[in-house]
Amino acid sequence: MELLGVSLTEWVGYAAMAALLISFMMKDVRMLRIVNSIGCILFVIYGFMLQTSWPIIISNAAIVFINLYYLVLKKK
């Protein structure tokens, strides 16, 4: 499946990249972690779409769990 000559896999990768870049421009740490987690989840999906690219999947899944730890368990 393609849209504008770009595959669905690439669109997921671009969306993940955009979410991560946007997250690093945020001043509110809670919102940064939420948007960063969305980007990381998209990168995990992207990793599976690339026929299981384990370094992408493992690193981004770990970041999601770290973000969830701070969002849920370390609330202030």
N, C-alpha and C positions, 0 to 999 in steps of 0.2 A: 504494500500500500504506500502510495506517495502523494504528497501534497506540495505543489509548487516545485516539483522535481527533487524533493527531499524526502527520504524514507521516514517512516514512523519512528524507527529506532533513533535516527538522528534528531528528530523533533523532541523526543524524550530527553536525549542528552543535552540539547540546547536549553530546554526548560529547566533541567537540573542545574546547569551552569548558571542560568539567569537567577534562579532562586538563591543559589549560594552567593553570587556576587551582590545581590540586593541585600541579603542578610548581613553582610559585612559593612554595609553603609548605615545600619541602624544603630541608634544610641540606646534604645531600650533593650536591655539584655534578654528579658523574657521573650519579646517579639523576635529578637535575633535568633534565639534558640528554636522558636516555632518555625520560622521561615527556613532556617538552616536545616531543620529536620525534614521539612517538605522536600528541599533540594536533595538531601541525602537519600530519602526514600525513592525519589525519582532516579537517582544514580544507581540504587540497588536494582530497580526495575530495568534500567538501561544495561546494567551488567548482565542480567539474565537474558535480555534481548540480544546481547552480543555472544550468545551461546556460552553462558556462564563464565564471565570474566571475574575470577575469584578475587583478585586484588581490589577491584572496584567494589564488589559486593561486600567483602569482609570489612574494609576500612569504613565504608559509609554506613553499614549496619552498626558498627561499633560507635560511630559518632551519634547516630540516632539514639542508641541506648544511653550514652553519656548525657545527651541533651534531655532525654526523658528523666533520668536520675535527678538532674538539677531542677527540672520543671516540676516534677511531682514530689519527690522525696525531700528536696532541699528548699522548699518554699519558705520564704521569710515574711 
